[in-house]
Amino acid sequence: MAASLGRLLHSSGNLLRNGARLKCQPLHTAARALCSNTSGGLTTIRPKDEVMKNQLTVFGEYVAECLPKYVQTVQVTAQNELEVLIAPEGVVPVLSFLKDHHNAQFGSLADIACVDIPTKPYRFELVYILMSLTYNSRIRVRTYTDEITPVESCYSVFKAADWYEREAWDMYGVYFSNHPDLRRILTDYGFEGHPFRKDFPLSGYVEIRYDNELKRIVQEPVELAQEFRKFDISSTWETFPAHRQGSKPLMDTQGRGHEAPPEETPAEEKK
Amino acid sequence: MAGLVRTVGRRFFSAKATTGLTGMAVAKDPHLALRVLYTKTLAALEKLPKDAAYRQHTEGIINDRFDLVKTVPNVAELEQKINCGQIEQVIIQAEAELSLARKMADWKAWEPLVSEAPEGQWKWP
């Protein structure tokens, strides 16, 4: 999956104003702990591609270097996916840069996804997934917002953003300023609420039925035959071994001790 | 009529028949188009501060391609040397870079970070 056309990257000595480089962070996942294909061991996990990872790291740092005003962090996941985390003011500049610049040429907007994490300060995380056909690569651009803060629409950059942003508005309530036509797209006419939010119940608030006297569909508050049961499922296995916090016994079921997961090198300069 | 080559002014009329891509017409004078676009882009980049990384990298790319355009008269060979698709695609890339360079001057993207993420915003899981 390596890019068929090499990017023209010119290295220059003077990078950021204060000389620091934004370091591209690797994200650890459980796959690294499990995958051990040293000598003929069968594994169905994709082998690590260091070359691809290095290319992505270099390009991620290049993007951070060209747009220091908006890029907060850059990271490469274990599956070799590049993510650029930006401030919400920089949606249009960063996306324009990735679309127009010679070394980027991400001309295709694949998706705009929204993630709702109510515990975070800005609960909604917007994810723009871009594809480059010239260089055969993908990139993710992530920002954040909450229920009342509008984000600049990227319709002027990618026309495909039209419906994606309508969906984000309809399902989550993320408002996009300067959008040509921001209205509901998936919910019913007159539907109230934003269904994909975590505080919106699974069953919804209203149910509809055909009323024979009124000869039309009526909306009534939902009545479930059985009360909603919430199961407090907690797995016996640790789900994120690479993200342990606090002191936990580092032993597997056979009673053997594990090494502690490798310490993440702290960012030199998180600009 | 095979092998007939006419000269129109300075140019040899041996353009390719089609780009093979829908909606992309064959460029009549790619060297002129690229010369104009690269000159305008370099002028737009002059407005950015000299130490801006974007300006330095982009000037490097544009100057490399500009030199190739100036030295290689044959279109097919130029496409090979630039190695970024057909010459019409190279023209589109140059137009995109020009519009980006102009917008970068407005955004001032070389300035330091405009706003930091609040604590815990990017923490995952």
Interface residues (C-beta under 8 A of the other chain):
Chain A: L5 L8 L9 H10 S12 N14 L15 L16 R17 L27 Y62 E65 C66 L67 P68 K69 Y70 V71 Q72 T73 L85 A87 E89 G90 P93 S96 F97 K99 D100 H101 H102 N103 Q105 K120 P121 Y122 T134 Y144 F240 H243 K271
Chain B: D51 A53 Y54 Q56 H57 T58 G60 I61 D64 N83 C84 G85 Q89 Q93 A96 E97 S99 L100 K103 M104 W107 K108 A109 W110 E111 P112 L113 V114 S115 E116 A117 P118 E119 G120 Q121 W122 W124 P125
